[in-house]
Amino acid sequence: MADEQVKKYIDKAKNEMESSVVFLDESLAHIRAGKANTKILDGIKVDYYGTPTPLTSVATVTTPDAKTISIQPWEKGLIPTIEKAILASDVGITPANNGEIVRLAIPPLTEERRRQLVKQAGTAVEDAKISVRNSRREAIEALKKEIKNGMSEDIEKDAEAEVQKLHDKYIKRLEELFALKEKEIMTV
């Protein structure tokens, strides 16, 4: 019975911590690092017959080279709508079209902009770390409450140590993701 309870709390904490890592990975993918990355367009919605539709649902988005994103709409009439949606977004790149394809030329980043992006990535990492710490705290609080319900203190202390190990493992993963992103941003 006690083992089941302990496993339940540890699994819950592990799932929450894993979600934090996945969320951070997604967040970092949206930070532009000077290389063409189609993920920077993921949040853009295009007005498609009156319905806000993800850009990737109305066009093929590719990166023909490291400095260009190519958007091939499935209907030519969408080109002005796609351009408008990109200009209205926070991507910060002016689209160009040749009547067939919308192109985004990824400008090289200035040193100052690189530092800003590293800072932005650092903020996202800090938020993820807070989330992991909260998961640890909630699991430990729940385990301490189980002592009142008859769980032995030894089992609770062992479980607490396991939660701490999970916490350390996930914090390390978050820091590794940040180090990779920082290297990607700062590489000219």
VOPAGU-2260 file (C-alpha; in pm, 1 decimal, decimal comma):
REM VOPAGU-2260
SITE   aa  ch    i         X         Y         Z
SITE  MET   A    0       0,0       0,0       0,0
SITE  ALA   A    1     271,0     248,6     102,1
SITE  ASP   A    2     479,9     156,2    -204,1
SITE  GLU   A    3     181,4     226,6    -429,8
SITE  GLN   A    4     127,7     568,0    -267,7
SITE  VAL   A    5     497,1     655,3    -297,0
SITE  LYS   A    6     507,6     546,0    -662,5
SITE  LYS   A    7     197,9     754,7    -737,2
SITE  TYR   A    8     358,5    1074,1    -601,3
SITE  ILE   A    9     694,5    1006,5    -763,8
SITE  ASP   A   10     535,0     927,5   -1101,1
SITE  LYS   A   11     325,8    1244,6   -1083,6
SITE  ALA   A   12     634,2    1454,5   -1006,3
SITE  LYS   A   13     830,0    1282,6   -1285,2
SITE  ASN   A   14     552,7    1346,4   -1541,0
SITE  GLU   A   15     530,7    1713,3   -1441,5
SITE  MET   A   16     908,8    1754,0   -1461,6
SITE  GLU   A   17     917,4    1580,9   -1801,5
SITE  SER   A   18     644,2    1817,7   -1922,6
SITE  SER   A   19     859,2    2113,5   -1812,9
SITE  VAL   A   20    1150,8    1983,7   -2021,2
SITE  VAL   A   21     929,3    1927,3   -2326,5
SITE  PHE   A   22     772,2    2273,2   -2288,5
SITE  LEU   A   23    1115,5    2435,4   -2258,1
SITE  ASP   A   24    1240,2    2248,5   -2564,1
SITE  GLU   A   25     942,4    2382,3   -2762,2
SITE  SER   A   26     992,4    2735,6   -2625,8
SITE  LEU   A   27    1361,0    2737,0   -2716,5
SITE  ALA   A   28    1283,1    2610,6   -3066,8
SITE  HIS   A   29    1078,7    2926,4   -3126,5
SITE  ILE   A   30    1372,3    3153,9   -3042,5
SITE  ARG   A   31    1540,4    3252,7   -3367,6
SITE  ALA   A   32    1910,9    3178,7   -3363,2
SITE  GLY   A   33    2023,7    3323,4   -3695,2
SITE  LYS   A   34    1956,9    2999,9   -3883,4
SITE  ALA   A   35    1637,5    2931,7   -4074,1
SITE  ASN   A   36    1403,6    2725,3   -3857,3
SITE  THR   A   37    1042,6    2661,2   -3958,9
SITE  LYS   A   38     936,4    2641,8   -3592,7
SITE  ILE   A   39     951,8    3020,8   -3562,7
SITE  LEU   A   40     634,1    3023,8   -3776,4
SITE  ASP   A   41     443,7    2769,2   -3562,4
SITE  GLY   A   42     239,0    3028,7   -3376,5
SITE  ILE   A   43     124,0    3214,7   -3689,4
SITE  LYS   A   44    -243,0    3183,4   -3783,0
SITE  VAL   A   45    -371,3    3275,2   -4129,7
SITE  ASP   A   46    -727,2    3386,3   -4202,4
SITE  TYR   A   47    -847,3    3093,7   -4416,6
SITE  TYR   A   48   -1207,2    3150,6   -4530,6
SITE  GLY   A   49   -1283,5    3336,2   -4207,2
SITE  THR   A   50   -1116,6    3082,3   -3977,9
SITE  PRO   A   51    -780,2    3143,2   -3806,4
SITE  THR   A   52    -577,5    2845,8   -3933,0
SITE  PRO   A   53    -214,9    2751,7   -3856,9
SITE  LEU   A   54      16,4    2856,7   -4139,1
SITE  THR   A   55     141,8    2498,0   -4174,0
SITE  SER   A   56    -214,3    2386,4   -4248,4
SITE  VAL   A   57    -247,5    2605,0   -4559,9
SITE  ALA   A   58     108,4    2593,4   -4698,0
SITE  THR   A   59     423,0    2386,3   -4719,6
SITE  VAL   A   60     694,7    2546,4   -4507,0
SITE  THR   A   61    1055,4    2448,1   -4584,3
SITE  THR   A   62    1411,5    2572,2   -4538,4
SITE  PRO   A   63    1585,2    2550,6   -4877,8
SITE  ASP   A   64    1906,2    2684,1   -4718,1
SITE  ALA   A   65    2035,2    2802,8   -4379,3
SITE  LYS   A   66    1924,0    3163,5   -4436,1
SITE  THR   A   67    1583,2    3121,8   -4603,1
SITE  ILE   A   68    1238,5    2995,2   -4511,4
SITE  SER   A   69    1015,6    2915,5   -4807,2
SITE  ILE   A   70     634,7    2911,9   -4776,5
SITE  GLN   A   71     447,2    2751,0   -5066,2
SITE  PRO   A   72      72,7    2816,4   -5019,2
SITE  TRP   A   73    -165,1    2550,6   -5147,5
SITE  GLU   A   74    -377,6    2829,3   -5297,0
SITE  LYS   A   75    -209,5    3127,8   -5468,6
SITE  GLY   A   76    -480,0    3359,6   -5337,8
SITE  LEU   A   77    -344,3    3310,5   -4985,6
SITE  ILE   A   78     -12,2    3483,8   -5053,4
SITE  PRO   A   79    -126,5    3834,5   -4939,5
SITE  THR   A   80    -300,1    3683,0   -4634,7
SITE  ILE   A   81      13,6    3489,5   -4538,8
SITE  GLU   A   82     230,0    3801,3   -4578,4
SITE  LYS   A   83     -11,1    4000,2   -4363,4
SITE  ALA   A   84     -10,1    3733,9   -4092,0
SITE  ILE   A   85     372,6    3722,9   -4085,8
SITE  LEU   A   86     397,0    4102,8   -4066,8
SITE  ALA   A   87     144,8    4106,9   -3779,8
SITE  SER   A   88     338,7    3841,1   -3587,3
SITE  ASP   A   89     644,0    3889,3   -3365,7
SITE  VAL   A   90     875,9    3708,8   -3610,8
SITE  GLY   A   91    1029,3    4042,6   -3711,5
SITE  ILE   A   92    1109,6    3949,1   -4071,1
SITE  THR   A   93     954,5    4111,3   -4375,9
SITE  PRO   A   94     826,2    3852,2   -4623,5
SITE  ALA   A   95     886,8    3872,6   -4999,1
SITE  ASN   A   96     695,7    3687,0   -5270,8
SITE  ASN   A   97     738,4    3612,3   -5637,7
SITE  GLY   A   98     370,9    3533,5   -5702,7
SITE  GLU   A   99     425,1    3163,6   -5625,9
SITE  ILE   A  100     619,1    3142,3   -5300,3
SITE  VAL   A  101     659,5    3361,4   -4992,3
SITE  ARG   A  102    1021,8    3383,0   -4880,5
SITE  LEU   A  103    1165,3    3494,2   -4550,1
SITE  ALA   A  104    1532,4    3590,4   -4561,3
SITE  ILE   A  105    1675,6    3533,5   -4213,4
SITE  PRO   A  106    1902,0    3828,7   -4139,4
SITE  PRO   A  107    2226,9    3770,2   -3951,5
SITE  LEU   A  108    2197,2    3855,1   -3583,4
SITE  THR   A  109    2386,3    4144,0   -3428,7
SITE  GLU   A  110    2592,6    4079,2   -3115,1
SITE  GLU   A  111    2340,3    4278,6   -2909,7
SITE  ARG   A  112    2046,6    4080,1   -3050,4
SITE  ARG   A  113    2228,2    3753,6   -2975,7
SITE  ARG   A  114    2269,2    3860,7   -2612,4
SITE  GLN   A  115    1899,4    3951,1   -2594,5
SITE  LEU   A  116    1805,2    3608,4   -2731,9
SITE  VAL   A  117    2032,0    3432,1   -2480,4
SITE  LYS   A  118    1865,2    3634,5   -2205,2
SITE  GLN   A  119    1521,1    3536,4   -2341,1
SITE  ALA   A  120    1627,9    3170,8   -2346,5
SITE  GLY   A  121    1762,2    3206,5   -1991,9
SITE  THR   A  122    1425,9    3340,1   -1875,0
SITE  ALA   A  123    1248,3    3041,8   -2033,0
SITE  VAL   A  124    1493,7    2804,0   -1861,8
SITE  GLU   A  125    1440,0    2975,9   -1526,0
SITE  ASP   A  126    1061,6    2937,5   -1563,7
SITE  ALA   A  127    1107,3    2567,3   -1639,8
SITE  LYS   A  128    1333,9    2526,3   -1335,2
SITE  ILE   A  129    1069,5    2688,7   -1116,0
SITE  SER   A  130     815,1    2443,7   -1253,6
SITE  VAL   A  131    1045,1    2148,0   -1174,9
SITE  ARG   A  132    1105,4    2281,8    -822,3
SITE  ASN   A  133     732,0    2322,2    -769,0
SITE  SER   A  134     675,9    1960,6    -875,1
SITE  ARG   A  135     939,1    1849,1    -623,6
SITE  ARG   A  136     785,0    2061,0    -346,0
SITE  GLU   A  137     433,6    1930,0    -414,5
SITE  ALA   A  138     553,6    1567,9    -414,1
SITE  ILE   A  139     744,0    1613,3     -87,1
SITE  GLU   A  140     448,5    1788,1      78,9
SITE  ALA   A  141     217,1    1506,6     -30,7
SITE  LEU   A  142     461,4    1246,2     104,3
SITE  LYS   A  143     485,7    1427,8     440,0
SITE  LYS   A  144     104,1    1422,1     464,0
SITE  GLU   A  145     114,8    1045,3     412,9
SITE  ILE   A  146     312,0    1010,0     740,0
SITE  LYS   A  147      -2,4    1133,6     917,5
SITE  ASN   A  148    -194,6     861,1     733,1
SITE  GLY   A  149      33,8     590,0     865,7
SITE  MET   A  150     328,6     579,7     624,5
SITE  SER   A  151     657,8     512,1     801,7
SITE  GLU   A  152     908,3     796,3     817,5
SITE  ASP   A  153    1178,9     575,7     664,9
SITE  ILE   A  154     968,5     511,6     354,1
SITE  GLU   A  155     885,9     882,2     333,5
SITE  LYS   A  156    1254,4     984,8     363,1
SITE  ASP   A  157    1355,7     732,3      93,4
SITE  ALA   A  158    1081,1     863,2    -134,6
SITE  GLU   A  159    1187,5    1221,2     -64,2
SITE  ALA   A  160    1544,4    1130,5    -163,6
SITE  GLU   A  161    1413,6     976,6    -486,1
SITE  VAL   A  162    1213,2    1291,6    -565,0
SITE  GLN   A  163    1528,5    1497,8    -503,2
SITE  LYS   A  164    1726,1    1276,2    -745,3
SITE  LEU   A  165    1454,6    1328,0   -1008,7
SITE  HIS   A  166    1466,8    1702,5    -946,5
SITE  ASP   A  167    1845,7    1709,0    -990,8
SITE  LYS   A  168    1824,8    1500,7   -1310,1
SITE  TYR   A  169    1563,9    1729,8   -1469,2
SITE  ILE   A  170    1739,7    2051,0   -1363,8
SITE  LYS   A  171    2054,9    1913,8   -1530,8
SITE  ARG   A  172    1855,4    1840,8   -1850,7
SITE  LEU   A  173    1717,7    2196,4   -1850,7
SITE  GLU   A  174    2068,7    2338,6   -1812,8
SITE  GLU   A  175    2193,4    2116,9   -2098,1
SITE  LEU   A  176    1913,1    2243,4   -2324,9
SITE  PHE   A  177    2005,7    2601,4   -2234,8
SITE  ALA   A  178    2376,7    2540,8   -2303,3
SITE  LEU   A  179    2293,3    2400,1   -2648,0
SITE  LYS   A  180    2064,4    2691,8   -2731,9
SITE  GLU   A  181    2315,3    2947,2   -2604,4
SITE  LYS   A  182    2587,7    2791,3   -2821,2
SITE  GLU   A  183    2351,2    2792,5   -3122,4
SITE  ILE   A  184    2261,8    3160,4   -3068,7
SITE  MET   A  185    2616,7    3279,1   -3006,7
SITE  THR   A  186    2770,1    3087,6   -3299,9
SITE  VAL   A  187    2819,3    3338,6   -3580,3
